[in-house]
Amino acid sequence: MTLPMTVPDPALPRRVQIYEVGPRDGLQNEAGIVPTAVKREFIERLVAAGLRTVEATSFVHPAWVPQLADAEELVAQLPLSGPASLPVLVPNERGLDRALAAGVRHVAVFASATETFARKNLNSTLDSQFAMFEPVVVRAREAGLDVRAYVSMCFGDPWEGSVPVDQVVTTGKRLLDMGATQLSIGDTIGVGTPGHVATICDAFAGVGVGVGSGELAMHFHDTYGQALSNALAAIQNGIVCLDASAGGLGGCPYAESSTGNLATEDLVWMLTGLGIEHGVDLQSLVDTSVWMAGVLGKEPASAVVRALRT
């Protein structure tokens, strides 16, 4: 197959972890319910392609996200002790209870960097959301689980506009201080640009967060076509974990202006060209995204998938 010419940059990290969010973030917005067996095969194919972190689902109330109502059924069919980590999102203590009962070892919580989104998405306030998350994080850590904390609306909010960088850092630092093992900083509506990425990385480094250790990850959406350039800026500023979604699937059900995630294939193509290790077989991943696009009856959002599909 066609691959880019590799031109390494010694200033960049040698390896980047891809945190695949397609089965959860990628599918949660789909109007048609995807059968559990298809979701399972999607996850299995992603793992077979070399992805070692694949977010499987969310233990959210079915009324909020009907697409993920089969979380228990799906997780029961997955190899939780297999070659890949299969984290799940838990919105609250009830979600954590379900995750623990299902035997998962990696969970994530979903916080907001803005007041308005906290109210709309969490039925909370910017400050009171931490009281909701703290028992989830503490209990999960006491049970020996890794806990990722997503922070949404970090680059802009459709209701509030620009989001102060210090507000993003304060939110993220509070989640780390309560025990979260990793932060994923989200450009939920895709308005970020490379300079903005660099500023946020610098601000977190300034308060002692391990930007180059994997403690800080980035999650980009491609609403304005900036996801890949923002991913490169993140890598140039030391980030070694990036969220991505196979085929560019995804969006946010609570933000109407949000479109698909950074496509995993586009990220893999760039990393390959930079000589950065990622462990993913690109053709296998492309074939998986073509298959899933066929299941969903839509064109893949990934430029690399469109270029390489057979």
Buried (B, 14 or more C-beta within 10 A) or exposed (E): EEEEEEEEEEEBBEEBBBBBBBBBBBBBBBEEEBEBEBBBBBBBBBBBBBBBBBBBBBBBBEEBBBBBBBBEBBBEEBEBEEEBBBBBBBBBBEBBBBBBEBEBBBBBBBBBBBBBBBBBBBEBBBEEBBEBBBEBBEBBBEEEBBBBBBBBBBBBBBEBEEBEBEBBBBBBBBBBEBBBBBBBBBBBBBBBBBEBBBBBBEBBBEEEBBBEEBBBBBBBBBBBEBBBBBBBBBBBBBBBBBBBBBBBBBBBEBBEBBBBBBBBBBBBBBBBBBEBEBBBBBBBBBBBBBBBBEBBEEEBBBBBBBEBBE
